[in-house]
Amino acid sequence: MADDQTIQRLSAEGADPLTLAGVNDSNLIELTRQTGARVSLRGDAMTLAGPAEAVERAAPVAQRMIDAARQRVPLEADDVLRLTLEVQRDGAVPDGEARIVLPGVRKVIQAKTPGQTAYLRLLQDQDIVIGIGPAGTGKTYLAVAAAVDALARRRVRRIVLARPAVEAGESLGFLPGDMQAKVDPYLRPLYDALEDMMPMERMQRALETRTIEIAPLAYMRGRTLADAFVILDEAQNATSLQMKMFLTRLGSNSRAVITGDKTQVDLPKHQESGLLQVERILTGIEGIGIHYFDESDVVRHRLVREIIRAYAADAES
């Protein structure tokens, strides 16, 4: 009945209409599908209509969508779904201030979940941050964004990105090319993140001058890394000895981020993961922050969240 209907209008002034609505209004359609409210966008106003409870569910999600569109943050139907789930879970949406602005590519890296918001704050406040959680939660991507931001602001003089690779011995020896060509496939995800955050010419120049260095973890031995933002990715595949070596490389004015997924350890069974060890022994030390992601922080395709949940349920059964 008409008496049961509620209408709420939200100002969308300054929001990019295509970002807000999505291709073929896909974002508005997803908001309707998730909340039951009818959603329309006309000029500088978004209108929500329907039963009072549906409009109440839709309003905080719609406001967050408008905020994202004002900042030109990419917004797709999967993001609308994620925001809706967050509001249903705890009534909160991520803090709009949890973001990194990268002027070189005119890009804003925005926290999309409460977990990512907390992680970004740790990256700002702590000298060493350990991010643990499943694939697709932004552990490495946000860390690389924080490193590029620190370099741009001259808080550090260089970025060092490391990943464990299979040993640079017989496992790589049969592959064609020199050693760099052999290890590059293991480091490709780090190159991909950088390419998304820096103009290509600037990135190439930084790599040539070693302002940015991407290398296998084993290459860190014997070095002291001062005035650097250092990231160790896929840390679950670092041995305990490698992890200790990495952490003791830090010099003055250096920061480190360690990321990994405890469910994806590829080490032989007799070797303890360095990630599991530091989680156990470094808790509670001032200046070290540990953040745990879960499937609610997954920002890839919506099915990735369900796949992670299914594997976790199977492991427990």
C-alpha positions in Angstrom: 0.0 0.0 0.0 1.1 3.6 -0.7 0.9 4.4 3.1 3.7 1.9 3.7 6.0 3.5 1.2 9.0 5.7 2.2 11.0 8.0 -0.1 14.5 9.3 0.8 16.6 11.5 -1.4 20.4 11.7 -1.0 22.5 14.5 -2.6 24.8 13.2 -5.2 26.3 16.5 -6.1 29.9 16.2 -7.2 29.7 12.5 -7.7 30.6 11.1 -11.1 27.3 9.7 -12.4 28.7 6.9 -14.5 30.8 5.7 -11.5 27.9 5.9 -9.2 25.3 4.2 -11.5 27.7 1.7 -13.1 27.5 0.4 -16.6 23.9 0.0 -17.6 22.9 1.1 -14.1 24.4 -2.2 -12.7 25.3 -0.6 -9.3 21.8 0.8 -8.8 20.3 -2.6 -9.8 22.6 -4.4 -7.3 21.6 -2.0 -4.5 17.9 -2.8 -5.3 18.6 -6.5 -5.4 20.3 -6.5 -2.0 18.0 -4.2 -0.1 14.6 -4.3 -1.8 14.5 -0.5 -2.2 13.8 1.0 -5.6 16.8 3.2 -6.6 17.0 5.9 -9.2 19.5 8.6 -10.1 18.3 11.9 -11.6 20.7 14.8 -11.8 22.3 15.5 -8.5 20.0 13.3 -6.4 19.7 9.6 -5.7 16.2 8.5 -4.7 15.4 5.5 -2.6 11.8 4.3 -2.4 9.9 1.4 -0.9 9.1 -0.1 2.4 10.7 1.8 5.3 12.9 -1.1 6.3 14.2 -1.4 2.8 15.0 2.3 2.5 16.7 2.1 5.9 18.9 -0.7 4.7 19.8 1.0 1.4 20.5 4.5 2.7 24.0 3.9 4.4 25.1 1.9 1.4 23.9 4.5 -1.1 25.8 7.2 0.9 29.0 5.3 0.7 28.5 4.7 -3.0 28.1 8.5 -3.4 31.2 9.2 -1.4 33.2 6.8 -3.6 31.9 8.3 -6.8 32.8 11.8 -5.6 36.4 10.6 -5.1 36.4 8.8 -8.5 37.1 5.5 -6.7 36.2 2.6 -9.0 32.8 1.2 -8.0 31.2 -2.0 -9.4 28.3 -4.2 -8.5 30.6 -6.5 -6.4 31.5 -3.4 -4.3 27.8 -2.6 -3.7 27.3 -6.2 -2.6 30.3 -6.0 -0.2 29.1 -2.7 1.3 25.7 -4.1 1.9 27.1 -7.2 3.7 29.2 -4.9 5.9 26.2 -2.8 6.9 24.2 -5.9 7.6 27.0 -7.4 9.7 28.0 -4.5 11.9 26.1 -1.4 10.8 29.3 0.3 9.8 31.0 1.2 6.5 34.7 2.0 6.0 36.1 5.3 7.1 36.4 7.6 4.1 39.7 8.9 5.4 41.3 5.5 5.0 42.8 6.1 1.6 46.0 6.8 -0.2 46.1 9.4 -3.0 48.6 8.7 -5.8 48.9 11.9 -7.8 51.2 10.5 -10.4 48.4 8.3 -11.8 45.6 10.5 -10.4 44.4 7.4 -8.5 42.9 7.0 -5.0 43.5 3.7 -3.2 40.5 3.4 -1.0 39.8 1.0 1.9 36.8 -1.0 0.8 36.1 -3.0 4.0 36.5 -2.3 7.8 39.4 -4.8 7.7 41.2 -2.8 5.1 40.6 0.4 7.0 42.2 -1.0 10.1 45.2 -2.4 8.0 45.8 1.0 6.4 45.9 2.6 9.8 48.5 0.1 11.0 50.5 0.9 7.9 50.5 4.5 8.9 51.2 4.0 12.5 53.6 1.0 13.0 57.2 0.4 11.9 56.5 -3.3 11.2 53.1 -4.6 10.0 52.2 -8.2 9.5 49.1 -8.8 7.4 47.7 -12.3 7.5 44.7 -13.5 5.5 43.3 -15.2 2.4 43.9 -14.2 -1.2 42.1 -11.2 -2.6 41.9 -9.1 0.6 44.4 -6.4 -0.6 47.2 -7.3 1.8 50.0 -6.8 -0.8 48.2 -4.2 -3.0 47.6 -1.8 -0.1 51.2 -2.3 1.2 52.6 -1.4 -2.2 50.4 1.6 -2.3 51.7 2.7 1.1 55.2 2.2 0.0 54.7 4.3 -3.2 53.1 7.0 -1.1 56.0 7.0 1.3 58.5 7.3 -1.5 56.5 10.1 -3.2 56.4 12.0 0.1 60.2 11.4 0.6 59.6 9.7 3.8 61.9 6.9 2.5 64.5 6.9 -0.2 63.7 3.5 -1.7 61.3 0.6 -1.9 62.4 -3.0 -1.6 59.9 -5.7 -2.6 60.8 -9.3 -1.8 59.2 -12.7 -2.3 60.3 -16.2 -1.5 61.1 -18.1 -4.7 62.1 -21.7 -5.2 65.8 -22.0 -4.4 68.1 -20.3 -6.9 69.8 -23.6 -7.5 68.7 -26.8 -9.2 65.0 -25.9 -9.2 65.7 -22.9 -11.4 68.7 -24.1 -13.2 66.8 -25.9 -15.9 64.8 -22.8 -16.9 66.1 -20.7 -19.9 67.7 -17.3 -19.5 69.8 -15.6 -16.8 69.0 -15.6 -13.1 66.8 -12.5 -13.4 64.8 -14.1 -16.1 64.4 -17.2 -14.0 63.1 -15.4 -10.9 60.9 -12.8 -12.6 57.8 -15.0 -12.9 57.8 -15.3 -9.0 58.0 -11.5 -8.7 55.4 -10.7 -11.4 52.6 -9.9 -9.0 54.7 -7.1 -7.4 55.5 -5.6 -10.8 51.7 -5.7 -11.6 50.9 -3.8 -8.4 53.5 -1.2 -9.2 52.3 -0.7 -12.7 48.9 0.1 -11.4 50.2 2.8 -9.2 53.0 4.6 -11.1 53.4 6.0 -14.6 55.3 3.4 -16.6 58.2 5.7 -17.4 58.7 6.6 -13.8 58.5 3.0 -12.7 61.1 1.9 -15.3 63.4 4.8 -14.2 63.0 3.9 -10.5 63.9 0.2 -11.3 66.9 1.2 -13.3 68.3 3.5 -10.6 67.4 0.9 -7.9 65.1 3.4 -6.2 62.7 0.5 -6.4 64.1 -3.0 -6.1 62.2 -6.3 -6.6 64.1 -9.4 -5.7 63.9 -12.9 -4.3 64.1 -13.0 -0.5 67.3 -15.0 -0.6 69.0 -11.9 -2.2 68.4 -9.9 1.0 71.1 -11.8 2.9 74.0 -9.7 4.2 72.4 -6.3 3.5 71.3 -3.4 5.7 68.2 -1.6 4.4 68.2 2.0 5.7 65.7 4.7 4.6 63.6 2.0 2.9 60.0 0.7 2.8 60.5 -3.1 2.6 57.7 -5.5 1.8 57.9 -9.3 2.1 55.1 -10.9 0.1 53.9 -14.6 0.3 55.7 -14.8 3.7 54.1 -18.1 4.5 56.7 -19.6 2.2 59.7 -18.1 4.0 61.5 -20.4 6.4 62.1 -19.4 10.0 65.8 -18.6 9.2 64.8 -16.5 6.2 62.3 -14.6 8.2 64.8 -13.8 10.9 67.3 -12.8 8.2 64.7 -10.5 6.6 63.7 -8.8 9.9 67.2 -8.2 10.9 68.0 -6.3 7.6 66.1 -3.3 8.8 68.2 -0.1 9.3 67.4 3.4 10.5 64.3 5.0 9.2 63.0 1.8 7.6 59.6 0.2 7.7 58.6 -3.3 6.9 55.4 -5.1 5.9 55.0 -8.8 5.9 52.1 -10.4 4.1 51.0 -14.0 3.8 48.2 -16.6 3.9 48.6 -19.3 6.5 46.5 -21.7 4.5 48.9 -21.6 1.5 52.2 -22.9 3.0 54.2 -24.7 0.3 57.3 -25.5 2.4 58.3 -29.1 3.1 56.5 -30.5 6.2 59.7 -30.5 8.3 60.2 -26.8 7.8 58.3 -24.3 9.9 56.8 -21.3 8.1 58.5 -18.1 9.2 55.1 -16.4 9.1 53.7 -18.8 11.6 56.7 -18.2 13.8 56.6 -14.4 13.9 52.8 -14.5 14.5 53.6 -16.5 17.6 56.7 -14.7 19.0 56.3 -11.1 17.9 52.8 -10.4 19.3 52.7 -7.6 21.8 56.0 -5.9 20.8 55.6 -2.1 20.6 56.0 -0.9 17.0 54.8 -4.2 15.5 51.2 -4.5 14.4 49.5 -7.7 13.3 46.3 -7.6 11.3 44.1 -10.5 10.3 41.9 -10.5 7.2 39.0 -12.8 6.6 36.7 -13.7 3.7 34.6 -10.6 4.4 37.6 -8.5 3.2 37.9 -10.2 -0.2 37.6 -7.6 -2.9 37.9 -9.7 -6.0 35.0 -11.4 -7.7 32.2 -12.2 -5.3 32.7 -16.0 -5.9 36.2 -15.8 -4.5 34.7 -15.1 -1.0 32.4 -18.2 -1.4 35.3 -20.3 -2.6 37.5 -19.4 0.4 34.6 -20.1 2.7 34.0 -23.5 1.1 37.7 -24.5 1.4 37.7 -23.4 5.1 34.6 -25.5 5.8 36.1 -28.5 4.1 39.4 -28.2 6.1 37.4 -28.2 9.4 35.3 -31.2 8.4 
